[in-house]
């Protein structure tokens, strides 16, 4: 598990996925600081790592990355940490389009 602030190779993400779940790796994205924590067994593990690095809990969102899928399909916006009624998200799936778009932008910028 690591914090990603600079570009990471797609090959490294694929390797992390293979070591964890085979075809998927969990990540938590800080939409305020444009960074993510990737890896770990649970989203809460990556969430804790970002919190220790100074992230605001209201600004972090859990996703699953499927690095072998096309970029348009490789992000799944589903995690227990996404249940944030005060932020307007009442489900494990991220329903807020502006948040989903920001996450896509960050992930696509950081993974090359």
N, C-alpha and C positions, 0 to 999 in steps of 0.2 A: 504494500500500500504506500502511495506517495502523493505528495502535493505537486500538481503540475501548474506552473506559471508561465513556462516557456514551451515551445513546441516539443512534442513527443512523437516518435515515429509510429506509424500504423502497425509496423511489424512488432514493436514493443507492446502495443495494446493487444495485438493478436496473441502474443506469448502470454501476457497476463491473463487473458480470457481462457486460454488452454489450461493454464495452471489452476484456475478457479472453477469455472463452470463448463468448460469445454468450448462453448461458442459465445460466451457473454461475460462481461466484466461490469461490476457495479461501480458507480461513480456518484459523487455529490458535487454539484456545481454552485459556486458563489457568484451570483449574478451581479453583485456590486463590485467585487474585486477582480472579476474576469479570470478566475482560476478554478481548479477542480481538484478533488482528491479522488484517486482512482485505485481500485483494488479493494481487498478486504472481503470478508465473508458476508458482512451485513452492511447496509447503507449507514447504519448508526456508527459503525467503526470509522468510516470515512468522514461522517458528520462530526464525530468527536475530534478527529485530526484537524479539520478546518476550524472548529470552535477554539481549539488550543492555539491555532495560528491567528486568532483574532476575528474570525468571521462572525457576522451577526446572524443568529439563527433564523431570523425572518427572511434572510436573503439567500439561504442555501436550499437546494432542491435535489432530490434523489432521482437518478436515472439508471437505466441499464443500457450498455453499449454492446451492440452486436457487430464487431469489426469486420466480419466477412460479408455483411449485407451491403448493398449500395448506400451511399451517404444519405440519400433521401429517406431511407428506411432504417437506419442503424441505431436510432435512439428510441428507447421505450421510456415514457415519462411516468413510471409507476414505482412508488415507494411509500412505506408507512410514514416517513418523515415529511411527506408532501401534504399530510392532513394539517391544514393551517387555517382554521375558520377566521381568525383575525385578519388574515391576508386575503380572504375571499376564496380559498380553496378548501372544499369540504370532503375531498375524496383522495384516495391514494394516487389517482391519476391527476396530472396537472391539467386543469381546465382553462387556466388563464393564458390566452394566446400570446400576450406580450412576454410572459415568462418563458413559454416554450420557444418563442423566436429568439430570445436572448440566449437561452441555453444552446440552441442549435448554432448560433453565431460563435459562442465561446468554444464549444466542442470542435466545431469545424476549423476554427482558428488554431487550436492547440494540438490537434492530431493531424499530422501531415502524411 
